[in-house]
């Protein structure tokens, strides 16, 4: 199965001072935040910000009310805090993110839903420091890949609540390790309550963007995700087409199942072109992502979803050296099918940037992320996932205001 880690390759880097303080800052006390706040300024409670022709929110409720291009806080503000924690989610809102990806959803042994990037939690929690759970370390085959560690489906919710989150990529984000152990694993229900609390507190509608993780794998274990998610959305009155909850999955059959269960806006995630969604592998469907991004494939997706979330490499392919080439026709073709595009993921650190945009060699240093954002915005995408919402908003402001004047 494709993941959002396919764009985490490369080396290099240099830090952008205007953003670097965000790693150390607390809450909104971040250099660059005033500019980011200006970039998000003007959003109404429904998220509208002018008309679509000017790149603001489009008229109408629901998905069309989001500003364009939309800045999605990837797993919160994961460039600055351990991902999928309320610390990360809160900071994403403080930085001005239009939408927060609050929940990669996986189940517990007793059927609760929690928010972790993967069911294997050895790299995102302190579970290895808990001797009482040492015997639960095991190897499983996850979507065809042998994976060793600790898995959420082997823990009750009460047991998971004894763990604390840690930084997933400390080599690239050593400053984030300062916050290791500060936050527990949130449940999806807690996220839905948090969304309402933050909407009241901030005086604007907070949007979230949960993902079903490995849904075929969990369905075979008797822990189907879609029905559990739908039940919670109905409980909190968030299962309608104009609800501020966008649901996404790398498995088209999961999105189709959600389409039958709820009215929420839905997005099919797409990994690299040669890959096959895992539900296709299990079902013997020979199609690849390359087949799904043809006009025919996109038309089929549009029959049950409102958007796609392609890896950025499907929007602008890279050459053998990792440099950006000419944009593909994906944006044009998806729009022709009536689909929005929210590609993933832009990160500040040079190892995750194309070589031409890197500065220096330190593994945790920043490159020219603003140049990368401009390249993707210029393709006409409707939004983008980023670990660094403040950078995304400043880049968005630059893009919408046109070429900067010489000073």
Buried (B, 14 or more C-beta within 10 A) or exposed (E): BBBBBBBBEBEBBBBBEBBBBBBEBEEBEBBBBEBBBEBBEEBEEBBBBBEBEEBBBBEEBBBBBBBBBBBBBBBBBBBBBBBBBBBBBBBBBBBBBBBBBBBBBBBBBEEBBBBBBBBBBBBBBBBBEBEEBEEBBEEBEBBEEEBEBBBBBBBEBEBBBBBBBBBBBBEBBEBBEEBBBBBBBBBBBBBBEBBEEBBEEEEBBBBBBBBBBBBBBBBEEEBBBBEBBBBBBEEBEBBBEBBBBBBBBBBBBBBBBBBEBBBBBBBBBBBBBEBBBBBBBBEEBEBBBBBBBBEEBBBBBBEBBBBBBBBBBBBBBBEEEBEBEEBBEBBEBBBEBEBBBBBBBBBBBBBBBBBBBBBEEBBBBBBBBBBBBBBBBEBBBBBBBBBBBBBBBBBBBBBBEEEEEEE
